[in-house]
Amino acid sequence: MKKLSIIRFKPKPENFQEFLQNLRQNSSQGRTAIPPTHYLMTHGDEIYAVAIRDADALQERSAEGVNWLDTQRHLLQEYNEVDRHTLPVTGDLVED
């Protein structure tokens, strides 16, 4: 089964381009895969990272993602005390 994840980030205004560049570098392998498995979208002052991957790969990559995020937190605004620097949602990808 494949999973779809959407993670919202809100960089500090002065760090928007720097964080976007860092995120592009971090996701470059997935964005250039055939077919692509990672996508980036900007909307207003937020950046959305979208990933499609096998359920097994999701667990493996989640820990790596948190480790990477720990190096980027200083560039981001907190949404709230619970979610902190990201608003993530993951679910089963419904395919026809």
C-alpha positions as CSV (number, residue, x, y, z in Angstrom):
1,M,0.0,0.0,0.0
2,K,1.2,3.5,-0.8
3,K,0.9,6.4,1.6
4,L,0.6,10.1,0.8
5,S,2.0,12.7,3.2
6,I,1.5,16.4,3.1
7,I,3.7,18.5,5.5
8,R,3.2,22.2,5.9
9,F,6.0,24.5,6.9
10,K,5.9,28.3,7.7
11,P,9.4,29.7,7.3
12,K,10.2,33.0,9.1
13,P,9.7,35.7,6.3
14,E,13.4,36.5,6.2
15,N,14.3,32.8,5.9
16,F,11.7,31.7,3.3
17,Q,14.1,31.4,0.3
18,E,16.8,29.7,2.4
19,F,14.4,27.1,3.8
20,L,12.9,26.5,0.4
21,Q,16.4,25.9,-1.1
22,N,17.3,23.6,1.8
23,L,14.0,21.7,1.3
24,R,14.6,21.4,-2.5
25,Q,18.1,19.9,-1.8
26,N,16.7,17.5,0.8
27,S,13.9,16.3,-1.6
28,S,15.8,16.3,-4.9
29,Q,16.1,12.6,-5.2
30,G,12.4,12.1,-4.9
31,R,11.5,15.0,-7.1
32,T,13.7,13.7,-9.9
33,A,12.7,10.1,-9.6
34,I,10.7,8.5,-12.5
35,P,7.9,8.8,-11.6
36,P,8.5,11.6,-9.1
37,T,7.6,10.7,-5.5
38,H,8.1,14.2,-3.9
39,Y,6.6,17.5,-4.8
40,L,6.9,21.0,-3.4
41,M,4.3,23.7,-3.5
42,T,4.2,27.3,-2.1
43,H,1.0,29.0,-1.1
44,G,1.2,32.4,0.5
45,D,3.8,32.3,3.3
46,E,3.8,28.5,3.6
47,I,5.6,25.6,1.8
48,Y,3.9,22.3,1.3
49,A,6.0,19.1,0.9
50,V,4.0,16.2,-0.7
51,A,5.4,12.7,-0.8
52,I,4.1,9.4,-2.1
53,R,5.8,6.3,-0.9
54,D,5.4,2.7,0.1
55,A,4.2,2.2,3.7
56,D,7.5,0.5,4.6
57,A,9.5,3.4,3.3
58,L,7.4,5.9,5.2
59,Q,8.6,4.6,8.6
60,E,12.2,4.5,7.5
61,R,12.2,8.0,6.1
62,S,10.2,9.6,8.9
63,A,13.1,9.3,11.4
64,E,15.5,10.8,8.8
65,G,13.0,13.6,8.1
66,V,12.8,14.5,11.8
67,N,16.6,14.5,12.1
68,W,16.8,16.8,9.0
69,L,14.1,19.1,10.5
70,D,16.0,19.5,13.7
71,T,18.7,21.2,11.6
72,Q,16.1,23.6,10.1
73,R,13.9,24.6,13.0
74,H,15.7,27.9,13.5
75,L,14.4,29.0,10.0
76,L,10.7,28.2,10.8
77,Q,7.9,29.7,12.8
78,E,6.0,27.5,15.2
79,Y,2.4,26.9,14.4
80,N,1.6,26.1,18.1
81,E,3.1,24.3,21.1
82,V,1.8,20.9,20.1
83,D,2.6,20.7,16.4
84,R,5.5,23.1,16.7
85,H,7.2,23.6,13.3
86,T,5.1,21.4,10.9
87,L,1.5,20.5,10.2
88,P,1.7,17.0,8.8
89,V,-1.0,14.7,7.6
90,T,-0.5,11.2,6.2
91,G,-3.0,8.7,4.8
92,D,-3.6,5.8,2.4
93,L,-3.3,6.8,-1.2
94,V,-6.4,5.7,-3.1
95,E,-5.5,4.5,-6.5
96,D,-7.7,3.5,-9.4
